[in-house]
């Protein structure tokens, strides 16, 4: 029964239902545990250390999607930097060209529970909360696990509505 509930929660999260896994500060790990993790990892770039929760995208600011290896990830340019949304996937593979500071940041956020494994999927992780990065380029490198440019964040590909003939 526990397996059924766990899988059901994951499927609801994948479908966009955030009621069980919210993005509220009260649902995050205790602040003392986060502060202890920060104290243990002083060599991680300070540019990513901000207060949660993250605000919604600014009015009129488009949400972007990542175009790399079939990864499902969304983000937007916010006041805090480039924000990757909760539910976005992270590639679990790191290329040798990935910079050391990004590798440390990936390990740090995995340790904090910001990024968690997806049950039944070995090559992907998932953001539990929206997370700000210094820039879109840093976010792209983090999510892909490769040394890629910010140009991997593109506008969503949506089809134009078909006009109905009368």
C-alpha positions as YAML, in Angstrom:
chain: A
units: angstrom
residues:
- id: 1
  name: UNK
  ca: [0.00, 0.00, 0.00]
- id: 2
  name: UNK
  ca: [2.87, 2.38, 0.83]
- id: 3
  name: UNK
  ca: [4.35, 1.82, -2.64]
- id: 4
  name: UNK
  ca: [0.99, 2.69, -4.22]
- id: 5
  name: UNK
  ca: [0.77, 5.95, -2.27]
- id: 6
  name: UNK
  ca: [4.39, 6.87, -3.08]
- id: 7
  name: UNK
  ca: [3.91, 6.20, -6.79]
- id: 8
  name: UNK
  ca: [0.60, 8.06, -6.77]
- id: 9
  name: UNK
  ca: [2.21, 11.12, -5.19]
- id: 10
  name: UNK
  ca: [4.98, 11.05, -7.81]
- id: 11
  name: UNK
  ca: [2.47, 10.80, -10.66]
- id: 12
  name: UNK
  ca: [0.41, 13.67, -9.24]
- id: 13
  name: UNK
  ca: [3.58, 15.77, -8.93]
- id: 14
  name: UNK
  ca: [4.54, 14.92, -12.53]
- id: 15
  name: UNK
  ca: [1.07, 15.98, -13.65]
- id: 16
  name: UNK
  ca: [1.51, 19.38, -12.00]
- id: 17
  name: UNK
  ca: [-0.37, 18.82, -8.73]
- id: 18
  name: UNK
  ca: [1.68, 20.54, -6.00]
- id: 19
  name: UNK
  ca: [-0.79, 20.17, -3.13]
- id: 20
  name: UNK
  ca: [1.12, 17.24, -1.59]
- id: 21
  name: UNK
  ca: [4.62, 18.53, -2.39]
- id: 22
  name: UNK
  ca: [4.25, 22.27, -2.11]
- id: 23
  name: UNK
  ca: [6.73, 25.04, -2.60]
- id: 24
  name: UNK
  ca: [5.98, 26.81, 0.67]
- id: 25
  name: UNK
  ca: [8.68, 27.66, 3.18]
- id: 26
  name: UNK
  ca: [6.79, 25.71, 5.87]
- id: 27
  name: UNK
  ca: [7.18, 22.53, 3.81]
- id: 28
  name: UNK
  ca: [10.96, 22.83, 3.42]
- id: 29
  name: UNK
  ca: [13.53, 21.25, 5.77]
- id: 30
  name: UNK
  ca: [14.01, 23.02, 9.08]
- id: 31
  name: UNK
  ca: [15.99, 26.25, 8.80]
- id: 32
  name: UNK
  ca: [18.57, 24.98, 11.31]
- id: 33
  name: UNK
  ca: [19.32, 21.96, 9.11]
- id: 34
  name: UNK
  ca: [19.72, 24.21, 6.08]
- id: 35
  name: UNK
  ca: [22.03, 26.56, 8.00]
- id: 36
  name: UNK
  ca: [24.13, 23.58, 9.13]
- id: 37
  name: UNK
  ca: [24.43, 22.45, 5.50]
- id: 38
  name: UNK
  ca: [25.49, 25.96, 4.46]
- id: 39
  name: UNK
  ca: [28.11, 26.08, 7.23]
- id: 40
  name: UNK
  ca: [29.50, 22.72, 6.07]
- id: 41
  name: UNK
  ca: [29.75, 23.92, 2.45]
- id: 42
  name: UNK
  ca: [31.34, 27.34, 2.64]
- id: 43
  name: UNK
  ca: [33.20, 26.79, -0.66]
- id: 44
  name: UNK
  ca: [29.95, 26.71, -2.66]
- id: 45
  name: UNK
  ca: [29.33, 29.93, -4.59]
- id: 46
  name: UNK
  ca: [27.55, 32.52, -2.46]
- id: 47
  name: UNK
  ca: [25.55, 33.75, -5.48]
- id: 48
  name: UNK
  ca: [22.94, 31.03, -4.99]
- id: 49
  name: UNK
  ca: [22.25, 31.69, -1.32]
- id: 50
  name: UNK
  ca: [18.90, 33.51, -1.02]
- id: 51
  name: UNK
  ca: [15.77, 33.26, 1.06]
- id: 52
  name: UNK
  ca: [12.83, 31.09, 0.05]
- id: 53
  name: UNK
  ca: [10.06, 31.05, -1.11]
- id: 54
  name: UNK
  ca: [10.62, 32.26, -4.63]
- id: 55
  name: UNK
  ca: [8.11, 34.68, -6.08]
- id: 56
  name: UNK
  ca: [6.06, 34.07, -9.21]
- id: 57
  name: UNK
  ca: [7.47, 35.12, -12.59]
- id: 58
  name: UNK
  ca: [7.31, 38.87, -13.15]
- id: 59
  name: UNK
  ca: [4.25, 40.08, -15.08]
- id: 60
  name: UNK
  ca: [4.74, 39.58, -18.81]
- id: 61
  name: UNK
  ca: [7.98, 37.63, -18.38]
- id: 62
  name: UNK
  ca: [7.89, 34.46, -20.48]
- id: 63
  name: UNK
  ca: [8.59, 31.05, -19.03]
- id: 64
  name: UNK
  ca: [11.38, 29.26, -20.89]
- id: 65
  name: UNK
  ca: [11.97, 25.55, -21.39]
- id: 66
  name: UNK
  ca: [15.24, 23.67, -21.67]
- id: 67
  name: UNK
  ca: [16.08, 22.18, -25.06]
- id: 68
  name: UNK
  ca: [18.67, 19.50, -24.25]
- id: 69
  name: UNK
  ca: [18.53, 15.67, -24.27]
- id: 70
  name: UNK
  ca: [14.78, 15.54, -23.67]
- id: 71
  name: UNK
  ca: [15.05, 17.05, -20.18]
- id: 72
  name: UNK
  ca: [11.77, 18.57, -18.95]
- id: 73
  name: UNK
  ca: [12.74, 21.81, -17.22]
- id: 74
  name: UNK
  ca: [11.16, 25.26, -17.02]
- id: 75
  name: UNK
  ca: [12.58, 28.56, -15.83]
- id: 76
  name: UNK
  ca: [12.23, 32.32, -15.99]
- id: 77
  name: UNK
  ca: [14.22, 35.49, -15.42]
- id: 78
  name: UNK
  ca: [13.19, 36.81, -12.02]
- id: 79
  name: UNK
  ca: [14.34, 39.45, -9.58]
- id: 80
  name: UNK
  ca: [16.57, 36.88, -7.86]
- id: 81
  name: UNK
  ca: [18.30, 35.78, -11.09]
- id: 82
  name: UNK
  ca: [17.26, 32.92, -13.33]
- id: 83
  name: UNK
  ca: [14.77, 30.70, -11.48]
- id: 84
  name: UNK
  ca: [14.28, 27.01, -12.34]
- id: 85
  name: UNK
  ca: [10.74, 25.96, -11.39]
- id: 86
  name: UNK
  ca: [9.73, 23.18, -9.01]
- id: 87
  name: UNK
  ca: [9.14, 19.89, -10.79]
- id: 88
  name: UNK
  ca: [11.85, 20.52, -13.37]
- id: 89
  name: UNK
  ca: [14.11, 17.59, -14.16]
- id: 90
  name: UNK
  ca: [17.89, 17.53, -13.77]
- id: 91
  name: UNK
  ca: [20.12, 15.20, -15.76]
- id: 92
  name: UNK
  ca: [21.86, 12.83, -13.34]
- id: 93
  name: UNK
  ca: [24.92, 12.41, -15.60]
- id: 94
  name: UNK
  ca: [27.83, 14.85, -15.42]
- id: 95
  name: UNK
  ca: [30.19, 15.33, -18.36]
- id: 96
  name: UNK
  ca: [33.94, 15.70, -17.75]
- id: 97
  name: UNK
  ca: [33.77, 19.27, -19.07]
- id: 98
  name: UNK
  ca: [31.43, 20.39, -16.26]
- id: 99
  name: UNK
  ca: [33.09, 22.98, -14.03]
- id: 100
  name: UNK
  ca: [34.01, 22.00, -10.47]
- id: 101
  name: UNK
  ca: [31.89, 24.73, -8.86]
- id: 102
  name: UNK
  ca: [28.78, 23.41, -10.67]
- id: 103
  name: UNK
  ca: [29.63, 19.85, -9.55]
- id: 104
  name: UNK
  ca: [29.89, 21.06, -5.94]
- id: 105
  name: UNK
  ca: [26.62, 22.96, -6.25]
- id: 106
  name: UNK
  ca: [24.86, 19.86, -7.64]
- id: 107
  name: UNK
  ca: [26.13, 17.78, -4.71]
- id: 108
  name: UNK
  ca: [25.12, 20.50, -2.24]
- id: 109
  name: UNK
  ca: [21.54, 20.87, -3.52]
- id: 110
  name: UNK
  ca: [21.15, 17.09, -3.68]
- id: 111
  name: UNK
  ca: [22.31, 16.89, -0.06]
- id: 112
  name: UNK
  ca: [19.85, 19.60, 1.02]
- id: 113
  name: UNK
  ca: [16.89, 17.89, -0.62]
- id: 114
  name: UNK
  ca: [16.31, 20.70, -3.11]
- id: 115
  name: UNK
  ca: [16.96, 18.16, -5.89]
- id: 116
  name: UNK
  ca: [15.82, 14.57, -5.28]
- id: 117
  name: UNK
  ca: [15.93, 11.29, -7.21]
- id: 118
  name: UNK
  ca: [12.84, 10.33, -9.20]
- id: 119
  name: UNK
  ca: [11.56, 6.90, -8.16]
- id: 120
  name: UNK
  ca: [12.04, 4.40, -10.98]
- id: 121
  name: UNK
  ca: [14.13, 6.77, -13.13]
- id: 122
  name: UNK
  ca: [17.90, 6.40, -12.82]
- id: 123
  name: UNK
  ca: [19.16, 9.18, -15.10]
- id: 124
  name: UNK
  ca: [17.06, 12.08, -13.78]
- id: 125
  name: UNK
  ca: [16.58, 14.10, -10.60]
- id: 126
  name: UNK
  ca: [13.78, 16.56, -9.80]
- id: 127
  name: UNK
  ca: [13.62, 20.02, -8.22]
- id: 128
  name: UNK
  ca: [11.37, 19.96, -5.15]
- id: 129
  name: UNK
  ca: [11.22, 23.76, -4.98]
- id: 130
  name: UNK
  ca: [11.81, 26.64, -7.37]
- id: 131
  name: UNK
  ca: [15.50, 27.56, -7.15]
- id: 132
  name: UNK
  ca: [17.30, 30.74, -8.26]
- id: 133
  name: UNK
  ca: [20.65, 30.73, -10.04]
- id: 134
  name: UNK
  ca: [23.02, 33.59, -10.70]
- id: 135
  name: UNK
  ca: [22.31, 33.38, -14.45]
- id: 136
  name: UNK
  ca: [20.56, 31.31, -17.11]
- id: 137
  name: UNK
  ca: [23.96, 29.90, -18.12]
- id: 138
  name: UNK
  ca: [24.65, 28.56, -14.62]
- id: 139
  name: UNK
  ca: [21.13, 27.10, -14.49]
- id: 140
  name: UNK
  ca: [21.62, 25.39, -17.87]
- id: 141
  name: UNK
  ca: [24.93, 23.88, -16.75]
- id: 142
  name: UNK
  ca: [23.39, 22.69, -13.48]
- id: 143
  name: UNK
  ca: [20.32, 21.11, -15.10]
- id: 144
  name: UNK
  ca: [22.15, 19.45, -18.02]
- id: 145
  name: UNK
  ca: [25.27, 18.35, -16.15]
- id: 146
  name: UNK
  ca: [27.29, 19.64, -19.11]
- id: 147
  name: UNK
  ca: [29.16, 22.78, -20.11]
- id: 148
  name: UNK
  ca: [26.38, 24.37, -22.19]
- id: 149
  name: UNK
  ca: [25.31, 27.94, -22.90]
- id: 150
  name: UNK
  ca: [22.25, 29.86, -21.76]
- id: 151
  name: UNK
  ca: [20.91, 29.50, -25.31]
- id: 152
  name: UNK
  ca: [19.56, 26.07, -24.30]
- id: 153
  name: UNK
  ca: [16.71, 27.95, -22.57]
- id: 154
  name: UNK
  ca: [14.17, 28.62, -25.34]
- id: 155
  name: UNK
  ca: [10.57, 29.79, -25.60]
- id: 156
  name: UNK
  ca: [8.12, 26.87, -25.38]
- id: 157
  name: UNK
  ca: [7.16, 25.38, -28.70]
- id: 158
  name: UNK
  ca: [3.42, 25.73, -28.90]
- id: 159
  name: UNK
  ca: [1.27, 25.32, -31.94]
- id: 160
  name: UNK
  ca: [-0.78, 28.27, -33.08]
- id: 161
  name: UNK
  ca: [-4.50, 27.67, -32.76]
- id: 162
  name: UNK
  ca: [-6.20, 26.53, -35.92]
- id: 163
  name: UNK
  ca: [-8.74, 29.00, -37.22]
- id: 164
  name: UNK
  ca: [-12.16, 27.50, -37.61]
- id: 165
  name: UNK
  ca: [-13.80, 28.06, -41.00]
- id: 166
  name: UNK
  ca: [-17.42, 29.06, -40.92]
...
